[in-house]
Amino acid sequence: MKTIVLYYSLSGNTKAEAERIAKEENAELCEIQETKKRSRFSAFVPGCLQARQRQTPAIKPLGHPLSNFDRIIIGCPIWAGFPAPAWNAVLQLLPEGKDVSLFFCSASGKTTQSQQGTKDLIAQKGCTLSGYRDIKTGTDKTHG
């Protein structure tokens, strides 16, 4: 099974987890990058609102056609209880019928507010959600 690990990380916590998973799964590793780089301030102030509203920012091309993979693992930080906005951009790129696993990094290690909605978005894309993990990473308010 050909696997890719996609991740968005602001402070490096999600990147470290993505690297660990990619090594463990013998998977390709691909960073998700927004076209406009965020500072900690822009992540905290507009970023949290954008996350809660599930807004989709522009991202740079991934460089890997997702249709080439059987399994897609996606990780990102949680901002204000919701996946960072870059997650919404990747969601739009998911091909139907893929096996998708998610991991979210946050200081609390919980995505209670957004978990069901996030799972529903994967189902609406016609994908199978095979895994969902919340990972407690520390106390940094910008997470990820």
N, CA, C and O of each residue as an XYZ file, in Angstrom:
576
protein
N       0.846     -1.171      0.000
C       0.000      0.000      0.000
C       0.893      1.236      0.000
O       1.717      1.405      0.899
N       0.739      2.089     -0.986
C       1.541      3.300     -1.110
C       0.904      4.394     -0.249
O      -0.278      4.706     -0.392
N       1.716      4.973      0.650
C       1.215      5.931      1.637
C       1.979      7.243      1.558
O       3.180      7.270      1.288
N       1.249      8.337      1.800
C       1.866      9.660      1.912
C       1.403     10.298      3.213
O       0.250     10.154      3.619
N       2.328     11.007      3.860
C       2.006     11.778      5.055
C       2.117     13.244      4.674
O       3.196     13.730      4.336
N       0.990     13.945      4.732
C       0.933     15.375      4.474
C       0.853     16.079      5.817
O       0.156     15.616      6.720
N       1.556     17.184      5.956
C       1.470     17.900      7.229
C       1.630     19.398      7.031
O       2.330     19.861      6.130
N       0.959     20.136      7.903
C       1.153     21.579      8.018
C       1.645     21.816      9.436
O       1.073     21.283     10.387
N       2.700     22.610      9.590
C       3.254     22.855     10.914
C       3.717     24.298     11.011
O       4.361     24.817     10.099
N       3.386     24.940     12.120
C       3.851     26.308     12.339
C       5.063     26.335     13.259
O       6.054     27.000     12.957
N       4.996     25.630     14.364
C       6.090     25.675     15.344
C       6.999     24.455     15.322
O       8.019     24.431     16.010
N       6.638     23.435     14.535
C       7.496     22.263     14.418
C       6.971     21.014     15.104
O       7.485     19.924     14.854
N       5.969     21.134     15.957
C       5.430     19.964     16.657
C       4.776     18.974     15.691
O       5.017     17.770     15.770
N       3.956     19.486     14.788
C       3.286     18.605     13.829
C       4.301     18.008     12.858
O       4.173     16.851     12.459
N       5.296     18.783     12.482
C       6.344     18.282     11.590
C       7.054     17.096     12.222
O       7.278     16.084     11.558
N       7.409     17.205     13.491
C       8.111     16.113     14.175
C       7.250     14.850     14.197
O       7.757     13.750     13.972
N       5.968     15.001     14.464
C       5.070     13.844     14.487
C       4.923     13.265     13.079
O       4.908     12.045     12.918
N       4.815     14.114     12.067
C       4.694     13.653     10.683
C       5.937     12.871     10.259
O       5.825     11.838      9.599
N       7.099     13.353     10.630
C       8.340     12.657     10.294
C       8.386     11.281     10.959
O       8.804     10.299     10.346
N       7.954     11.223     12.208
C       7.932      9.943     12.929
C       6.982      8.962     12.253
O       7.323      7.794     12.061
N       5.801      9.430     11.896
C       4.804      8.566     11.247
C       5.295      8.105      9.879
O       5.165      6.929      9.539
N       5.858      9.020      9.093
C       6.348      8.669      7.753
C       7.418      7.583      7.834
O       7.432      6.653      7.028
N       8.306      7.706      8.804
C       9.352      6.700      8.975
C       8.728      5.358      9.372
O       9.078      4.315      8.819
N       7.812      5.397     10.324
C       7.148      4.182     10.808
C       6.338      3.487      9.712
O       6.281      2.259      9.659
N       5.715      4.278      8.841
C       4.854      3.748      7.776
C       5.591      3.535      6.458
O       5.001      3.058      5.489
N       6.885      3.889      6.415
C       7.659      3.838      5.176
C       6.925      4.611      4.071
O       6.719      4.113      2.965
N       6.542      5.839      4.412
C       5.695      6.658      3.546
C       6.446      7.877      3.016
O       7.445      8.314      3.587
N       5.938      8.407      1.914
C       6.408      9.700      1.409
C       6.016     10.755      2.434
O       5.012     10.601      3.130
N       6.796     11.824      2.532
C       6.515     12.925      3.446
C       6.384     14.197      2.631
O       7.224     14.480      1.777
N       5.333     14.967      2.890
C       5.087     16.171      2.103
C       4.558     17.288      2.994
O       3.537     17.136      3.665
N       5.264     18.402      2.989
C       4.830     19.550      3.792
C       3.778     20.352      3.033
O       3.918     20.605      1.837
N       2.738     20.742      3.733
C       1.703     21.629      3.198
C       2.151     23.047      3.526
O       2.402     23.369      4.687
N       2.250     23.888      2.513
C       2.687     25.262      2.735
C       1.657     26.222      2.175
O       1.259     26.114      1.015
N       1.229     27.159      2.999
C       0.341     28.215      2.509
C       1.156     29.158      1.631
O       2.349     29.347      1.868
N       0.532     29.743      0.632
C       1.266     30.650     -0.251
C       1.715     31.898      0.496
O       2.751     32.481      0.176
N       0.935     32.307      1.492
C       1.312     33.452      2.321
C       1.742     32.907      3.679
O       0.926     32.386      4.438
N       3.029     33.035      3.974
C       3.572     32.503      5.225
C       2.987     33.245      6.422
O       2.882     34.472      6.422
N       2.608     32.476      7.442
C       2.032     33.055      8.656
C       3.106     33.296      9.711
O       4.063     32.534      9.849
N       2.911     34.372     10.439
C       3.707     34.602     11.644
C       2.910     34.016     12.808
O       1.760     33.616     12.630
N       3.498     33.964     13.968
C       2.740     33.496     15.140
C       1.539     34.407     15.391
O       0.469     33.937     15.779
N       1.717     35.697     15.171
C       0.615     36.637     15.367
C      -0.518     36.362     14.387
O      -1.680     36.299     14.788
N      -0.188     36.194     13.091
C      -1.241     35.958     12.101
C      -1.876     34.581     12.255
O      -3.000     34.360     11.803
N      -1.169     33.663     12.884
C      -1.773     32.358     13.179
C      -2.768     32.509     14.318
O      -3.855     31.933     14.284
N      -2.396     33.276     15.316
C      -3.239     33.398     16.492
C      -4.464     34.280     16.245
O      -5.579     33.888     16.589
N      -4.277     35.452     15.660
C      -5.395     36.384     15.519
C      -6.302     35.985     14.350
O      -7.378     35.441     14.601
N      -5.930     36.223     13.089
C      -6.872     35.821     12.034
C      -6.923     34.310     11.837
O      -7.958     33.774     11.440
N      -5.824     33.622     12.108
C      -5.763     32.180     11.869
C      -6.779     31.394     12.671
O      -7.410     30.476     12.145
N      -6.946     31.742     13.936
C      -7.921     31.028     14.774
C      -9.345     31.243     14.268
O     -10.146     30.309     14.241
N      -9.656     32.465     13.871
C     -10.989     32.746     13.320
C     -11.187     31.979     12.009
O     -12.248     31.397     11.786
N     -10.180     31.977     11.154
C     -10.266     31.252      9.888
C     -10.432     29.755     10.123
O     -11.168     29.092      9.391
N      -9.760     29.218     11.131
C      -9.897     27.796     11.457
C     -11.323     27.494     11.896
O     -11.926     26.530     11.422
N     -11.868     28.305     12.793
C     -13.232     28.093     13.290
C     -14.272     28.199     12.176
O     -15.303     27.528     12.221
N     -14.003     29.036     11.181
C     -14.928     29.213     10.053
C     -14.629     28.243      8.911
O     -15.283     28.280      7.869
N     -13.644     27.384      9.114
C     -13.210     26.390      8.113
C     -12.910     27.048      6.760
O     -13.285     26.535      5.706
N     -12.226     28.193      6.820
C     -11.827     28.881      5.596
C     -10.672     28.145      4.932
O      -9.890     27.465      5.596
N     -10.576     28.287      3.628
C      -9.567     27.589      2.839
C      -8.560     28.583      2.267
O      -8.904     29.352      1.369
N      -7.323     28.586      2.767
C      -6.298     29.468      2.209
C      -5.672     28.840      0.963
O      -5.823     27.645      0.707
N      -4.983     29.653      0.214
C      -4.229     29.126     -0.932
C      -2.992     28.399     -0.404
O      -2.328     28.872      0.518
N      -2.694     27.250     -0.998
C      -1.482     26.516     -0.640
C      -0.633     26.312     -1.890
O      -1.121     26.367     -3.019
N       0.648     26.078     -1.648
C       1.564     25.785     -2.750
C       1.272     24.374     -3.261
O       0.781     23.539     -2.501
N       1.563     24.096     -4.530
C       1.353     22.738     -5.051
C       2.099     21.715     -4.196
O       3.220     21.962     -3.750
N       1.469     20.574     -3.977
C       2.055     19.539     -3.123
C       3.243     18.841     -3.772
O       4.141     18.373     -3.071
N       3.259     18.764     -5.090
C       4.356     18.072     -5.765
C       4.160     16.572     -5.835
O       5.009     15.866     -6.379
N       3.066     16.073     -5.299
C       2.734     14.649     -5.320
C       1.261     14.518     -5.686
O       0.410     14.997     -4.937
N       0.929     13.888     -6.810
C      -0.495     13.672     -7.115
C      -1.090     12.688     -6.103
O      -0.635     11.549     -6.004
N      -2.095     13.121     -5.361
C      -2.674     12.275     -4.318
C      -3.353     11.032     -4.881
O      -3.554     10.053     -4.163
N      -3.702     11.070     -6.152
C      -4.310      9.889     -6.780
C      -3.329      8.723     -6.869
O      -3.744      7.580     -7.061
N      -2.035      8.999     -6.731
C      -1.011      7.944     -6.795
C      -0.867      7.154     -5.502
O      -0.105      6.188     -5.449
N      -1.589      7.552     -4.460
C      -1.432      6.921     -3.153
C      -2.706      6.194     -2.737
O      -3.818      6.649     -3.004
N      -2.515      5.048     -2.074
C      -3.643      4.283     -1.554
C      -4.125      4.858     -0.233
O      -5.322      4.879      0.052
N      -3.176      5.324      0.570
C      -3.481      5.833      1.902
C      -2.882      7.223      2.050
O      -1.738      7.466      1.665
N      -3.673      8.133      2.614
C      -3.238      9.508      2.814
C      -3.384      9.837      4.298
O      -4.480      9.768      4.855
N      -2.276     10.191      4.923
C      -2.274     10.577      6.327
C      -2.057     12.088      6.373
O      -1.112     12.602      5.775
N      -2.935     12.797      7.083
C      -2.859     14.252      7.132
C      -2.749     14.707      8.578
O      -3.509     14.266      9.441
N      -1.797     15.593      8.832
C      -1.628     16.130     10.175
C      -1.528     17.635     10.165
O      -0.971     18.230      9.241
N      -2.070     18.246     11.198
C      -1.946     19.692     11.353
C      -2.234     20.077     12.794
O      -2.759     19.281     13.571
N      -1.886     21.302     13.135
C      -2.191     21.782     14.473
C      -3.673     22.133     14.609
O      -4.390     22.299     13.622
N      -4.094     22.237     15.839
C      -5.450     22.678     16.160
C      -5.366     24.115     16.651
O      -4.601     24.435     17.561
N      -6.162     24.967     16.033
C      -6.221     26.373     16.431
C      -7.652     26.670     16.848
O      -8.578     26.469     16.061
N      -7.845     27.137     18.051
C      -9.170     27.480     18.583
C     -10.138     26.306     18.459
O     -11.326     26.500     18.201
N      -9.629     25.097     18.643
C     -10.479     23.907     18.637
C     -10.731     23.296     17.269
O     -11.442     22.296     17.173
N     -10.170     23.865     16.205
C     -10.401     23.397     14.838
C      -9.071     23.204     14.115
O      -8.073     23.827     14.477
N      -9.053     22.331     13.080
C      -7.821     22.176     12.305
C      -7.390     23.505     11.684
O      -8.228     24.287     11.235
N      -6.092     23.754     11.662
C      -5.546     24.963     11.037
C      -6.097     25.085      9.614
O      -6.354     24.071      8.965
N      -6.279     26.305      9.127
C      -6.896     26.507      7.808
C      -6.264     25.721      6.660
O      -6.976     25.326      5.737
N      -4.967     25.482      6.685
C      -4.317     24.733      5.601
C      -4.936     23.350      5.423
O      -4.927     22.809      4.317
N      -5.468     22.775      6.489
C      -6.129     21.461      6.414
C      -7.307     21.516      5.441
O      -7.539     20.570      4.689
N      -8.043     22.616      5.458
C      -9.197     22.758      4.563
C      -8.777     22.753      3.097
O      -9.497     22.245      2.238
N      -7.613     23.320      2.821
C      -7.111     23.339      1.445
C      -6.764     21.931      0.977
O      -7.041     21.571     -0.167
N      -6.163     21.137      1.848
C      -5.812     19.761      1.488
C      -7.071     18.924      1.310
O      -7.140     18.074      0.422
N      -8.049     19.166      2.144
C      -9.323     18.451      2.036
C      -9.894     18.581      0.619
O     -10.430     17.617      0.072
N      -9.779     19.754      0.042
C     -10.297     19.993     -1.313
C      -9.576     19.155     -2.366
O     -10.134     18.885     -3.429
N      -8.353     18.745     -2.082
C      -7.542     17.992     -3.040
C      -7.719     16.473     -2.947
O      -7.232     15.740     -3.808
N      -8.415     15.996     -1.908
C      -8.536     14.551     -1.716
C      -9.340     13.889     -2.833
O     -10.471     14.292     -3.106
N      -8.765     12.883     -3.476
C      -9.517     12.139     -4.481
C     -10.514     11.204     -3.789
O     -10.250     10.698     -2.698
N     -11.626     10.990     -4.417
C     -12.653     10.103     -3.875
C     -12.108      8.678     -3.733
O     -11.290      8.227     -4.535
N     -12.578      7.990     -2.703
C     -12.251      6.584     -2.515
C     -10.950      6.299     -1.801
O     -10.550      5.138     -1.714
N     -10.276      7.308     -1.288
C      -8.990      7.097     -0.609
C      -9.188      6.730      0.855
O     -10.181      7.103      1.480
N      -8.224      5.995      1.382
C      -8.139      5.662      2.794
C      -7.403      6.828      3.455
O      -6.249      7.097      3.122
N      -8.061      7.521      4.391
C      -7.499      8.720      5.012
C      -7.390      8.519      6.518
O      -8.306      8.012      7.166
N      -6.257      8.924      7.051
C      -6.026      8.903      8.490
C      -5.601     10.312      8.896
O      -4.844     10.963      8.176
N      -6.082     10.782     10.040
C      -5.815     12.143     10.479
C      -5.120     12.158     11.835
O      -5.380     11.308     12.686
N      -4.235     13.130     12.026
C      -3.690     13.384     13.352
C      -3.609     14.887     13.556
O      -3.241     15.645     12.659
N      -3.967     15.288     14.769
C      -4.020     16.707     15.104
C      -3.222     16.965     16.370
O      -3.376     16.264     17.370
N      -2.368     17.978     16.316
C      -1.505     18.312     17.442
C      -2.006     19.583     18.120
O      -2.308     20.576     17.458
N      -2.090     19.539     19.451
C      -2.501     20.717     20.207
C      -2.014     20.619     21.638
O      -1.605     19.555     22.102
N      -2.063     21.738     22.325
C      -1.652     21.774     23.726
C      -2.589     20.953     24.596
O      -2.161     20.364     25.589
N      -3.859     20.909     24.232
C      -4.829     20.154     25.034
C      -4.902     18.692     24.612
O      -5.282     17.830     25.403
N      -4.534     18.417     23.356
C      -4.651     17.053     22.847
C      -6.091     16.656     22.579
O      -6.416     15.470     22.548
N      -6.966     17.659     22.382
C      -8.383     17.360     22.160
C      -8.952     18.210     21.029
O      -8.631     19.391     20.890
N      -9.805     17.577     20.226
C     -10.500     18.289     19.150
C     -12.013     18.117     19.305
O     -12.735     17.990     18.316
N     -12.475     18.115     20.528
C     -13.877     17.843     20.820
C     -14.823     18.730     20.024
O     -15.833     18.245     19.513
N     -14.518     20.024     19.909
C     -15.399     20.966     19.226
C     -15.602     20.632     17.750
O     -16.695     20.800     17.210
N     -14.557     20.169     17.119
C     -14.594     20.032     15.662
C     -14.537     18.591     15.160
O     -14.647     18.363     13.955
N     -14.370     17.630     16.039
C     -14.105     16.255     15.611
C     -15.181     15.687     14.683
O     -14.848     15.188     13.608
N     -16.428     15.747     15.057
C     -17.468     15.154     14.217
C     -17.578     15.858     12.869
O     -17.732     15.203     11.838
N     -17.502     17.186     12.869
C     -17.546     17.929     11.612
C     -16.388     17.585     10.698
O     -16.556     17.504      9.482
N     -15.207     17.381     11.278
C     -14.030     17.008     10.502
C     -14.211     15.620      9.893
O     -13.899     15.402      8.723
N     -14.711     14.696     10.688
C     -14.979     13.347     10.173
C     -16.019     13.392      9.055
O     -15.887     12.686      8.056
N     -17.039     14.209      9.218
C     -18.086     14.338      8.196
C     -17.525     14.886      6.886
O     -17.942     14.463      5.808
N     -16.583     15.825      6.972
C     -15.983     16.390      5.756
C     -15.217     15.328      4.972
O     -15.236     15.339      3.741
N     -14.549     14.418      5.663
C     -13.836     13.327      4.986
C     -14.854     12.421      4.285
O     -14.650     12.029      3.136
N     -15.926     12.096      4.964
C     -16.971     11.239      4.381
C     -17.604     11.910      3.164
O     -17.899     11.240      2.174
N     -17.815     13.221      3.226
C     -18.404     13.949      2.101
C     -17.509     13.923      0.864
O     -17.994     14.062     -0.259
N     -16.221     13.746      1.066
C     -15.285     13.636     -0.061
C     -15.282     12.220     -0.646
O     -14.587     11.960     -1.628
N     -16.055     11.304     -0.049
C     -16.106      9.932     -0.546
C     -14.909      9.104     -0.126
O     -14.573      8.111     -0.773
N     -14.265      9.510      0.956
C     -13.090      8.794      1.455
C     -13.451      8.010      2.716
O     -14.434      8.313      3.393
N     -12.647      7.008      3.015
C     -12.817      6.204      4.224
C     -11.861      6.716      5.284
O     -10.655      6.798      5.049
N     -12.387      7.060      6.441
C     -11.547      7.515      7.546
C     -11.097      6.299      8.333
O     -11.900      5.652      9.005
N      -9.807      5.989      8.248
C      -9.284      4.791      8.912
C      -8.595      5.095     10.236
O      -8.262      4.173     10.982
N      -8.376      6.367     10.539
C      -7.729      6.716     11.791
C      -7.907      8.177     12.117
O      -7.938      9.027     11.227
N      -8.024      8.468     13.420
C      -8.179      9.846     13.897
C      -7.513      9.913     15.263
O      -7.948      9.258     16.211
N      -6.449     10.714     15.354
C      -5.726     10.817     16.626
C      -5.530     12.264     17.030
O      -5.196     13.118     16.209
N      -5.744     12.524     18.315
C      -5.399     13.806     18.917
C      -4.100     13.601     19.677
O      -3.956     12.638     20.430
N      -3.155     14.512     19.475
C      -1.843     14.384     20.102
C      -1.569     15.634     20.933
O      -1.601     16.753     20.420
N      -1.303     15.434     22.198
C      -0.967     16.542     23.088
C       0.506     16.871     22.909
O       1.373     16.017     23.096
N       0.781     18.134     22.539
C       2.155     18.502     22.205
C       2.789     19.512     23.140
O       4.002     19.708     23.069
N       2.048     20.152     23.998
C       2.655     21.139     24.884
C       1.707     22.254     25.231
O       0.488     22.089     25.186
N       2.277     23.401     25.581
C       1.462     24.511     26.044
C       1.534     25.725     25.129
O       0.956     26.762     25.457
N       2.214     25.635     24.006
C       2.333     26.751     23.073
C       0.950     27.095     22.523
O       0.264     26.216     22.001
N       0.526     28.362     22.631
C      -0.823     28.758     22.221
C      -1.025     28.729     20.701
O      -2.168     28.673     20.247
N       0.039     28.765     19.909
C      -0.141     28.722     18.466
C      -0.133     27.310     17.931
O      -0.574     27.093     16.802
N       0.333     26.366     18.665
C       0.321     24.933     18.340
C       0.906     24.613     16.976
O       0.976     25.442     16.068
N       1.306     23.400     16.894
C       1.616     22.778     15.646
C       2.941     22.882     15.066
O       3.188     22.338     13.989
